[in-house]
Amino acid sequence: MLASRVTPAHHMENIVTFVIPVRHQENARDWPQLKRHLSETVSSISRQTKPEWKAVIVANYGADLPELPPGFEVKRVDFPPNQLHERGKSDREDFYNALRLDKGRRVLAGMLHAGEMEYVMIVDGDDFVSCNLTSFVAANPHANGWYIRDGYVWSGGNLLYLYPKFSILCGSSHIVRADLYHLPARFEDADDAYIRRMLGSHIFIDDHLNAAGTPLAPLPFAGAVYRTGHDEAHSRSDTILKMFFWHKDVLRKPRRLPRRLFRLRVRTKRLRQEFFS
């Protein structure tokens, strides 16, 4: 077990620390697009209604980043490009392990750079978060953290899809009390398995914390927007129409269609103000 270096302090200046890992520039298919999306994610985070937050962007030396508002810091790293960034003919498990290790190393570097933290949210650099997250966390001290049960999926335009199992779908979906990560004192003290499972993917953290007796609670509102259907998405995800309506399971079970139509939302002024820049 790795020794913990972070303890909760409920009167800290920054209640929530957002960590945004950015892939190596050589792994980007379209760096200008990645930069635009990152700028929009940055703007979304910066709209928090309570100012007690900070954010750390982790990027390689030489990566061209957008202009950053107050509250953001940059941690530069010299990690090599991920050689399995594109799956190609590689083994599925090897491919995902490589992605998780690359992302997890960046997240770990960002967390250690941040220093003292109370709660941490890992945010992918193309997603959006609710402006109410920091206020909610501040109003609920001592909690283990939260998973985003309901969140929006967006692929551009004026339609969003309210997805009811958001924490399974999207990496920007957990707010965790920092000490529960049991961070090492030094980067080199973390083994690869810990980095992959605890920091490199969102799919293991719930089971780990449940087994440890420190389960997360569901966030009682839609907390984030998962951007899909663009070239820089790791998951190579489709638009919301292809994901939820032109999908083979709807064709096999057409009774699901009315329920899915009910989950469509128009990107109203209120939603733009809460999530988008």
N, C-alpha and C positions, 0 to 999 in steps of 0.2 A: 504494500500500500504506500502510495506517495504521501509524503508529509504535507500537511496543509500549511500554506503561508498566508492565507487570507481569513480574517474573522469578521463576522458581521458587526457593523457599527451603525446603529440606527440614527445617529446624528451626524453622519458624514455629509460633507458638502455635496457630493454627487451620489444620488440614490441609485441611479441606473447607469451602467456603462454599456454602451453599444460597441460591439467589435465587428468590423467589416473586413473580411479577408478578400483580397483582390488577387486573382491568378497572375502568374508570370506573363509578362507582355508577349513572350514568344508563343504562349498557348492561346492567345486571343485570336479569334477569326476576324474580328472587326474592332480594333482598339478605339477608334472614334465613337462607335456605337456604345461600347462598354463604358467609355468615359462619360457619354451623355446620360446613360442610365445611372451610373454612379452619382453623377451630379444631382439627379432627381431623387435618388435615395437619400443623399446627404440633406437635401432641402426638406424632405419628408421628416427625417429625424429631428432636424433643427426647429421644427414647428411645435415641439412639446410645450404644453400649456404650463408646466412647472419647470423652472430652470435648473433644477438640481440633477443634471445629467452631464455626461461627457461621452465622447466617441473616439475610437481609435481605428484608423484605417491602416491596414497592413499591406504594403506593396513593395515590390522589388525596387532596388536601386535602378534609376533610369526610367521608371514607369512615369508617364506623363499623366498627372492627376488634375482634376478640375480645381478651380478655386474653392477654398473651404471657408465656411463661416466660423465665428467664434464657437468654442466648445469642441472642436475637432483637432485631433493630433494625428500625425503620421508616424508609423513605425516602419522604417525601411529594413528590408531583409535581403539576404543574398542567396536564398534558396534556388536551386536549379529548376529549369522547366520540368514539368511533369511529362515524362516520356510516354505515358499511357493516357494522355489527356483525351485522345481519340481512341475509341475502343478498337476499331479495325477488326483484326482477327484474334485479338488477345482474349484470354479467358475472362469470363464475366466477373468472377471473384477477384482476379488480379486487377482488373480495370477499376472496380469500385474501391478496392483497398488502396490503390494508388491515388484515386481522387480524394478519399478520406484522409490519407496521410498528408497529402499536399495541403488540403484545406485546414486540417487539424494543426499542423505546424504553424501556419499563419495565425490561426486563432490563439494558440498558446503564446506565440511571440507578442501578440497584441495584449493579451491578458497580463502577462508579466510586465510589459511596458506600462500598463495602466496603473500598476501598484495596488494600493488599497482600493477595494471594491466592495459594494454591498450586494447589488444584484447585477447580473450580466445578461444581455441579450445579444446573441450572434445573429447578424443580419446579412443576408446575401446582397451584393452590391447592385441588384436590379429590382429589389422589392421595395415596398412602402410600409410604414408603420403608423398606427393611430397616434394622433397628437396627445391622446389622453393616457398613454401608458405610464409615464413618470408620475403623474398625479395619482393614478390608481395605486401604484406600488407604494408611494409615500403614505397613502391613507390606510395601507394594510401592512404595517411592519411586522416582523417576526415570522412571516410566512416562509415556507420552503421555496415557493415560486409558483409559476403558472405555465400551463401549456395552452396554446391558442386552439380551442376546440372548433370555433367557427371563424372563418376568414374568407376573404374574397379572392377570386381568381380573375385576372384581367389580362387581355391580350391586345389592348389598344381599343380606341373607340369609346363609345358611351355605354357599353354594357359590361357588367360584372356578374360573376356567379358566386353565390354564397355557398361555400363548401363546408359540409358539417363534420369532416374529419381532417381539418386543416393541418394539424400537427403531424399527421402521417405524410401529407403531401409536400409540405414546404419546409425548407430549412430555417426560415425566419419565424419561428413558432414557439420559442421557449424563453421564459424569463426565470433565471435560476439564481438562488442565493449563492453568492460566490464561493463561500467556504465548502459548499457541497461538491464542488469540483475537485477538492483536495489537490490543488495545484502544487507542483514541485517548487522548490526554492530556486532552482536553476533550470534553464531549458534542457540542458543535456541530461538531467535526471529523469526525464519522462521517457518511458519506453513507447515503442511504436504502437503496441496494442492499445495502450491508454489513450494515445493521441487519436487514433482512428475511431475508437468507440465513444469516447467522452467528448471530443472536440471536433472531430471530422465529419460527423453525421448527426442528424436529429433523430434517427430512428431507434437508437439504443438508450437514450437518456431516461425516458420514462420508466422502462423496466428496471434500469439500474437503480434509480432513486426509490422506486417501489420496494425493491428487494432490500435496500438499505434502511427502510423504515422512514424515509423522508419524501413521501410522494408529493408530486405537484398537483395543484388544483386547476380546474378549468377556468380560464379567464372568462368573466361573465359578459363579455361583449366581443364583437369581431375586432381583432387586434392588429391585423396586417393584411396586406395585399400581395399576392404572389403573381409576379409578371411572367407570362408564358408566351410561347410562340415567336421567339426571336433567335437569331443565330448564336448569341452568346450564352444561351441557357445550357447548363451542363446536361440537363435532363432531355434536351432536344424536344421539349414539350410542344404540343399543338396549341392552336387557338381554342378558346372556350367552346366554340361551336363544334369543332372536331372532337374535343375531349369529352363533352357531355351530351351532345345531341346527334352527331353523325357517327356514333360509335356502335360497334357490333352488338354490345349488350342491350342498347336501346332497340335495335332492330329485332333482337331475339325476344325481348320483353318490353313491348311498346307501352305497357301500363306504367312504366317508369317515367315516361315523357311528361305527363302533367306535373308530377312532383318536381322534375327538374326545371320545367318552365317557371314554376312558382318560385324557384330560387334565383332567377334572373333579377338583377337590379339595374336601374338606370344610374349612371354616374352623376348624381345630383350635385347641386352646389354644396350641400352639407357634406357629402362624401368627399368631394374635392377638397374642401377645407380641412377635413379630418385627416386625410391620407396623402393627398397629392400636393405638389408645390404650386 
